[in-house]
Amino acid sequence: MKKFLSLLLAISVSYGAFAQMGKVTSAQSYMEQGLLDKAKEALDVALVNEKSKDNPKTYFTKGKLCQEVFKSSDAKFKALYQHPLEEAYDAYQQALKLDTKGSIEKSMKISSTYLQLGNDFVNQGVKQFEAKDFESALNSFENDIKLTQSPIYVGAADTGVYFNAGLAAYNAKLWERGIPHFQKCVDMGYEKTTPWFLIYNSYMNMKDAASAEALLKKMFEKYPDDKDVIMQLVDYYINQNKPDDAHSYIDKAKEKNPNDHSLWWAEGVIYMRQDKYDEAITSLGKSIDLKSDQYDTQFNMGVCYYNKAVEMFQKANEIMDVNKYNAAVAEANNVFIKAIPYFEKASTLKADDMDSMKNLKELYFRLRNVNPEYEAKYNAILKKLEGNK
């Protein structure tokens, strides 16, 4: 009789557990029928019952349900979970934690559960990025990255996701979070120099000039023939008021590419920043000889002659002797005249170039008594400027 009672008790306990796991089975059945709300109702019961709340299958099923909610286009189902993919991940992690026999882990590997969840996170991140919700997009991309690092993940990590995560962080102005993702792209050679430049810009936005400079030097070692890298180095040193360093990199670049017009232009700009206009004119002139249709080069050449003439005119004003003064003014005017063809060329290279036209207006007016043709040009450009207002 005692044995019989024990057997009845065992059957009773087993049936009770089976009954509550039946809610999990019902949830799975409802999902197959597309009745996600019914599935959640059944699963919510299983998640609080003592017999099923610690069963890994319960949480595995919740993870599946959350993913289905994410994929659904039905607003009613969408409202079942506020953050379905994040909840799916938490559910799967809990399932693995409770999975003492390893059956859930095996099943997740076979069905590529984390690969599918990762794809869902990427799709969510893309939509969030397009909606300009950059921080949320970053979180989604980082969740996919986190999944790829799990031993459960089956497949290879997509380097593009690291780049997307970096871009999301960059657009969200979360510079520190973006740098490691871009660095991963650098390490894997993805998108060549682009992630390098984004790291550089991130450091500059963080006011970390030392790290930015160190990165640029590494870039130059990696890509010594890349013009954009050289120009970024030059620009950095110009802005940091380190002309000698800027000249050093220009010289290295010119040794390999002596006929690159942009290098001579950059050298001219450095000299301009140092107010060395004669040297700048020589370098810019070489750039123009190599390629004459560059707006910036033509405009800068005009600026060099203009600024040089202004300095000459200022010195002339210090001369007390009338004859010497007149000679100095005439010499300064001749330099002003040299600026005109470059501004005229610049104005033809760039549509509606107000800067060149304004400079020409001033020069024509200044020199109208030197040469009568400038009076007519002054009137013509005055009408043009008034027409652009």
VOMI-959330 format. One record per residue (C-alpha): residue number from 1; y negated, x, z. Coordinates in Angstrom, 1 decimal, always signed. Layout:
  seq   north    east      up
  NUM       Y       X       Z
...
***
This chain:
  seq   north    east      up
    1    +0.0    +0.0    +0.0
    2    -2.4    +2.8    +0.8
    3    -1.8    +4.5    -2.5
    4    -2.5    +1.2    -4.3
    5    -5.8    +0.7    -2.5
    6    -6.8    +4.3    -3.4
    7    -6.0    +3.6    -7.0
    8    -8.1    +0.4    -7.0
    9   -11.0    +2.3    -5.5
   10   -10.8    +5.0    -8.2
   11   -10.7    +2.4   -11.0
   12   -13.7    +0.6    -9.5
   13   -15.8    +3.8    -9.3
   14   -14.9    +4.8   -12.8
   15   -15.7    +1.4   -14.2
   16   -19.1    +1.4   -12.4
   17   -20.0    +4.7   -14.1
   18   -18.7    +3.5   -17.4
   19   -20.8    +0.3   -17.1
   20   -24.0    +2.2   -16.7
   21   -23.1    +4.7   -19.5
   22   -22.6    +1.6   -21.5
   23   -26.4    +1.2   -21.4
   24   -26.6    +4.6   -23.2
   25   -24.1    +3.4   -25.8
   26   -26.2    +0.2   -26.2
   27   -29.3    +2.3   -26.7
   28   -27.5    +4.3   -29.4
   29   -26.4    +1.1   -31.1
   30   -29.9    -0.4   -31.0
   31   -31.3    +2.8   -32.6
   32   -28.8    +2.5   -35.5
   33   -30.1    -1.0   -36.0
   34   -33.7    +0.1   -35.9
   35   -34.4    -1.9   -32.7
   36   -36.2    +0.9   -30.9
   37   -37.8    -1.3   -28.3
   38   -34.3    -2.7   -27.3
   39   -33.0    +0.9   -27.2
   40   -35.7    +2.0   -24.8
   41   -35.1    -1.0   -22.5
   42   -31.4    -0.1   -22.3
   43   -32.1    +3.6   -21.8
   44   -34.7    +2.9   -19.1
   45   -32.0    +1.2   -17.1
   46   -29.6    +4.1   -17.5
   47   -32.3    +6.6   -16.6
   48   -32.7    +5.1   -13.1
   49   -29.2    +4.2   -12.3
   50   -27.3    +6.6    -9.9
   51   -24.3    +6.6   -12.2
   52   -26.0    +7.7   -15.4
   53   -29.4    +9.3   -14.5
   54   -27.8   +12.7   -14.2
   55   -25.6   +12.5   -17.2
   56   -26.7   +14.9   -20.0
   57   -25.9   +12.3   -22.7
   58   -28.5   +10.0   -21.3
   59   -31.2   +12.6   -21.8
   60   -29.8   +13.6   -25.2
   61   -30.1   +10.0   -26.3
   62   -33.6    +9.8   -25.0
   63   -34.5   +12.8   -27.1
   64   -33.1   +11.2   -30.2
   65   -35.0    +7.9   -29.4
   66   -38.3    +9.7   -29.0
   67   -37.9   +11.4   -32.4
   68   -37.2    +8.0   -34.0
   69   -40.3    +6.6   -32.4
   70   -42.3    +9.5   -33.8
   71   -40.9    +8.8   -37.3
   72   -41.4    +5.1   -37.1
   73   -44.4    +3.5   -39.0
   74   -44.2    +0.3   -36.8
   75   -47.2    +0.2   -34.4
   76   -45.1    -1.6   -31.8
   77   -42.5    +1.2   -31.7
   78   -45.2    +3.9   -31.9
   79   -46.5    +2.5   -28.6
   80   -43.2    +3.1   -26.8
   81   -44.0    +6.8   -26.0
   82   -47.5    +8.3   -25.9
   83   -46.3   +11.8   -26.8
   84   -42.8   +11.2   -28.3
   85   -42.1   +14.7   -29.5
   86   -43.1   +16.4   -26.3
   87   -41.0   +13.8   -24.4
   88   -38.1   +14.5   -26.8
   89   -38.3   +18.2   -26.0
   90   -38.4   +17.6   -22.3
   91   -35.4   +15.2   -22.6
   92   -33.3   +17.7   -24.5
   93   -34.1   +20.5   -22.0
   94   -33.0   +18.2   -19.2
   95   -29.8   +17.4   -21.1
   96   -29.1   +21.1   -21.5
   97   -29.8   +21.7   -17.8
   98   -27.2   +19.0   -16.8
   99   -24.7   +20.1   -19.5
  100   -22.2   +22.0   -17.3
  101   -19.4   +21.8   -19.9
  102   -21.5   +22.9   -22.9
  103   -20.6   +19.8   -25.0
  104   -24.3   +18.8   -25.5
  105   -25.3   +22.4   -26.4
  106   -22.5   +22.5   -29.0
  107   -23.5   +19.1   -30.4
  108   -27.2   +20.1   -30.7
  109   -26.3   +23.3   -32.5
  110   -24.0   +21.5   -35.0
  111   -26.6   +18.8   -35.7
  112   -29.5   +21.3   -35.8
  113   -31.4   +19.2   -33.3
  114   -34.1   +21.8   -32.5
  115   -34.6   +22.6   -36.2
  116   -35.3   +18.9   -36.8
  117   -37.5   +18.6   -33.8
  118   -39.4   +21.7   -34.9
  119   -39.9   +20.1   -38.3
  120   -41.3   +17.0   -36.6
  121   -43.7   +19.2   -34.6
  122   -44.9   +20.9   -37.8
  123   -45.5   +17.6   -39.6
  124   -47.4   +16.3   -36.6
  125   -49.4   +19.5   -36.5
  126   -50.3   +19.3   -40.1
  127   -51.6   +15.7   -39.7
  128   -53.6   +16.7   -36.6
  129   -55.1   +19.7   -38.4
  130   -56.1   +17.5   -41.3
  131   -57.7   +15.1   -38.8
  132   -59.6   +18.1   -37.4
  133   -57.9   +17.7   -34.0
  134   -57.3   +21.5   -34.0
  135   -56.3   +22.0   -30.4
  136   -53.6   +19.3   -30.7
  137   -52.5   +20.9   -33.9
  138   -52.2   +24.2   -32.2
  139   -50.1   +22.7   -29.4
  140   -47.7   +21.2   -32.0
  141   -47.3   +24.4   -34.0
  142   -46.8   +26.3   -30.8
  143   -44.1   +23.9   -29.7
  144   -42.3   +24.6   -33.0
  145   -42.6   +28.3   -32.4
  146   -41.2   +27.8   -28.9
  147   -38.2   +25.9   -30.3
  148   -37.4   +28.8   -32.8
  149   -37.1   +31.1   -29.8
  150   -34.4   +29.0   -28.2
  151   -30.7   +30.0   -28.5
  152   -30.1   +26.4   -29.5
  153   -32.2   +26.7   -32.6
  154   -30.3   +27.1   -35.9
  155   -32.2   +28.6   -38.7
  156   -35.0   +31.2   -39.3
  157   -38.5   +30.9   -38.0
  158   -41.2   +30.1   -40.7
  159   -43.9   +32.7   -40.6
  160   -46.3   +30.1   -42.1
  161   -46.2   +28.2   -38.8
  162   -47.6   +31.3   -37.0
  163   -50.4   +31.4   -39.5
  164   -51.0   +27.7   -39.1
  165   -51.1   +28.1   -35.3
  166   -53.6   +30.9   -35.7
  167   -55.8   +28.8   -38.0
  168   -55.7   +25.9   -35.6
  169   -56.7   +28.1   -32.7
  170   -59.4   +29.7   -34.9
  171   -60.9   +26.4   -35.9
  172   -60.7   +25.2   -32.3
  173   -62.6   +28.4   -31.3
  174   -59.7   +29.3   -29.0
  175   -59.9   +32.9   -30.1
  176   -57.5   +34.4   -27.5
  177   -54.7   +31.9   -28.3
  178   -55.0   +32.5   -32.0
  179   -54.9   +36.3   -32.0
  180   -51.1   +36.6   -31.0
  181   -50.2   +34.3   -33.9
  182   -52.2   +36.2   -36.4
  183   -50.7   +39.4   -35.0
  184   -47.3   +38.1   -35.7
  185   -48.3   +37.6   -39.3
  186   -49.6   +41.1   -39.4
  187   -46.3   +42.5   -38.0
  188   -44.4   +40.5   -40.7
  189   -46.7   +41.4   -43.5
  190   -47.6   +37.8   -44.1
  191   -50.8   +37.0   -46.2
  192   -51.6   +40.7   -46.4
  193   -55.1   +41.4   -45.0
  194   -56.1   +37.8   -44.3
  195   -54.7   +37.6   -40.7
  196   -56.3   +41.1   -40.0
  197   -59.7   +39.7   -40.9
  198   -59.2   +36.6   -38.8
  199   -58.2   +38.8   -35.8
  200   -61.3   +40.9   -36.4
  201   -63.6   +37.8   -36.6
  202   -61.9   +36.5   -33.4
  203   -62.7   +39.7   -31.6
  204   -66.3   +39.6   -32.8
  205   -66.6   +36.0   -31.6
  206   -65.3   +37.1   -28.3
  207   -68.0   +39.8   -28.2
  208   -65.2   +42.4   -28.1
  209   -66.7   +45.0   -30.5
  210   -64.4   +47.8   -29.3
  211   -61.2   +45.9   -30.2
  212   -62.8   +44.8   -33.5
  213   -63.6   +48.4   -34.4
  214   -60.1   +49.6   -33.5
  215   -58.6   +46.9   -35.6
  216   -60.7   +47.8   -38.6
  217   -59.6   +51.4   -38.3
  218   -56.0   +50.4   -38.3
  219   -56.6   +48.2   -41.3
  220   -58.1   +51.1   -43.2
  221   -55.1   +53.2   -42.4
  222   -52.8   +50.5   -43.7
  223   -54.9   +49.5   -46.7
  224   -57.0   +52.6   -47.6
  225   -57.7   +51.4   -51.1
  226   -58.6   +47.9   -50.3
  227   -62.3   +47.3   -51.1
  228   -62.7   +44.4   -48.7
  229   -61.4   +46.4   -45.8
  230   -63.8   +49.3   -46.6
  231   -66.8   +46.9   -47.0
  232   -66.0   +45.2   -43.7
  233   -66.0   +48.6   -42.0
  234   -69.3   +49.5   -43.6
  235   -70.8   +46.1   -42.7
  236   -69.5   +46.6   -39.1
  237   -71.1   +50.0   -38.7
  238   -74.4   +48.8   -40.3
  239   -74.6   +45.9   -37.9
  240   -73.7   +48.2   -35.0
  241   -76.5   +50.6   -36.1
  242   -74.1   +53.4   -36.9
  243   -75.1   +54.5   -40.4
  244   -73.4   +57.8   -40.2
  245   -70.0   +56.1   -39.6
  246   -70.8   +53.7   -42.5
  247   -71.6   +56.5   -44.8
  248   -68.4   +58.3   -43.8
  249   -66.2   +55.4   -45.0
  250   -68.2   +54.9   -48.1
  251   -67.7   +58.5   -49.0
  252   -63.9   +58.2   -48.5
  253   -63.8   +55.2   -50.7
  254   -65.9   +56.8   -53.4
  255   -63.6   +59.7   -53.6
  256   -60.8   +57.3   -54.7
  257   -63.0   +54.9   -56.7
  258   -66.1   +56.7   -57.9
  259   -66.8   +54.0   -60.5
  260   -66.7   +51.0   -58.2
  261   -70.1   +49.5   -58.4
  262   -69.8   +47.7   -55.0
  263   -69.4   +51.0   -53.2
  264   -72.7   +52.3   -54.6
  265   -74.3   +48.9   -53.8
  266   -73.0   +49.2   -50.2
  267   -74.3   +52.8   -49.9
  268   -77.7   +51.5   -51.2
  269   -77.7   +48.8   -48.5
  270   -77.0   +51.4   -45.8
  271   -80.0   +53.4   -47.0
  272   -82.1   +50.3   -47.0
  273   -81.2   +49.6   -43.4
  274   -82.4   +53.1   -42.6
  275   -85.7   +52.6   -44.6
  276   -84.7   +55.4   -47.0
  277   -85.8   +53.7   -50.1
  278   -85.6   +56.6   -52.5
  279   -82.0   +57.2   -51.6
  280   -81.3   +53.5   -51.8
  281   -82.8   +53.3   -55.3
  282   -80.6   +56.1   -56.5
  283   -77.4   +54.4   -55.2
  284   -78.4   +51.0   -56.4
  285   -79.3   +52.4   -59.7
  286   -75.8   +53.9   -60.1
  287   -74.4   +50.5   -59.1
  288   -76.5   +48.8   -61.8
  289   -75.4   +51.4   -64.4
  290   -71.8   +50.5   -63.6
  291   -72.3   +46.7   -63.5
  292   -75.7   +45.2   -64.3
  293   -75.0   +41.5   -63.8
  294   -74.8   +41.5   -60.0
  295   -77.5   +39.4   -58.3
  296   -77.5   +41.2   -55.0
  297   -77.9   +44.7   -56.6
  298   -80.8   +43.6   -58.8
  299   -82.5   +41.8   -55.9
  300   -82.1   +44.7   -53.5
  301   -83.4   +47.1   -56.1
  302   -86.5   +45.0   -56.4
  303   -86.8   +44.9   -52.6
  304   -86.6   +48.7   -52.4
  305   -89.4   +49.2   -54.9
  306   -91.5   +46.5   -53.2
  307   -91.0   +48.0   -49.7
  308   -91.7   +51.5   -50.9
  309   -94.9   +50.3   -52.6
  310   -96.0   +48.6   -49.4
  311   -95.6   +51.8   -47.4
  312   -97.6   +53.7   -50.1
  313  -100.3   +51.0   -49.9
  314  -100.5   +51.3   -46.2
  315  -100.9   +55.0   -46.4
  316  -103.6   +54.6   -49.0
  317  -105.6   +52.5   -46.6
  318  -105.9   +55.5   -44.3
  319  -107.6   +57.6   -47.0
  320  -111.4   +57.9   -46.6
  321  -112.1   +59.6   -49.9
  322  -112.8   +56.9   -52.5
  323  -111.3   +58.7   -55.5
  324  -108.2   +59.7   -53.6
  325  -107.9   +56.2   -52.3
  326  -108.1   +54.6   -55.8
  327  -105.5   +57.1   -57.1
  328  -103.2   +56.3   -54.2
  329  -103.6   +52.5   -54.8
  330  -102.9   +52.9   -58.5
  331   -99.8   +54.9   -57.7
  332   -98.6   +52.1   -55.2
  333   -99.3   +49.5   -57.9
  334   -97.1   +51.4   -60.4
  335   -94.3   +51.1   -57.8
  336   -95.0   +47.4   -57.3
  337   -94.7   +47.1   -61.1
  338   -91.2   +48.7   -61.0
  339   -90.0   +46.0   -58.7
  340   -90.8   +43.2   -61.2
  341   -88.0   +43.6   -63.8
  342   -85.4   +43.6   -61.1
  343   -86.6   +40.4   -59.5
  344   -86.9   +38.9   -63.0
  345   -83.3   +39.9   -63.7
  346   -82.1   +38.5   -60.4
  347   -83.8   +35.2   -61.0
  348   -81.8   +34.8   -64.3
  349   -78.5   +35.7   -62.5
  350   -78.8   +33.0   -59.8
  351   -79.8   +29.5   -60.5
  352   -82.8   +28.2   -58.5
  353   -83.3   +31.6   -56.9
  354   -86.3   +30.8   -54.8
  355   -86.4   +34.3   -53.1
  356   -86.9   +36.2   -56.4
  357   -89.4   +33.7   -57.7
  358   -91.5   +33.8   -54.5
  359   -91.5   +37.6   -54.7
  360   -92.5   +37.5   -58.4
  361   -95.3   +35.0   -57.6
  362   -96.8   +37.5   -55.1
  363   -96.4   +40.5   -57.4
  364   -97.9   +38.7   -60.4
  365  -100.8   +37.6   -58.3
  366  -101.3   +41.1   -56.8
  367  -101.2   +42.8   -60.2
  368  -103.0   +40.2   -62.3
  369  -106.1   +42.5   -62.4
  370  -103.9   +45.5   -63.4
  371  -102.4   +43.9   -66.4
  372  -103.6   +40.6   -68.0
  373  -100.0   +39.5   -68.8
  374   -99.3   +39.0   -65.1
  375  -102.0   +36.3   -64.9
  376  -100.1   +34.2   -67.4
  377   -96.8   +34.9   -65.6
  378   -98.3   +34.0   -62.3
  379   -99.4   +30.6   -63.6
  380   -96.0   +29.9   -65.2
  381   -94.0   +30.7   -62.1
  382   -96.4   +28.8   -59.9
  383   -95.6   +25.6   -62.0
  384   -91.9   +26.4   -61.7
  385   -92.0   +26.7   -58.0
  386   -94.0   +23.5   -57.6
  387   -91.5   +21.7   -59.8
  388   -88.7   +22.8   -57.4
  389   -90.3   +21.4   -54.3
***
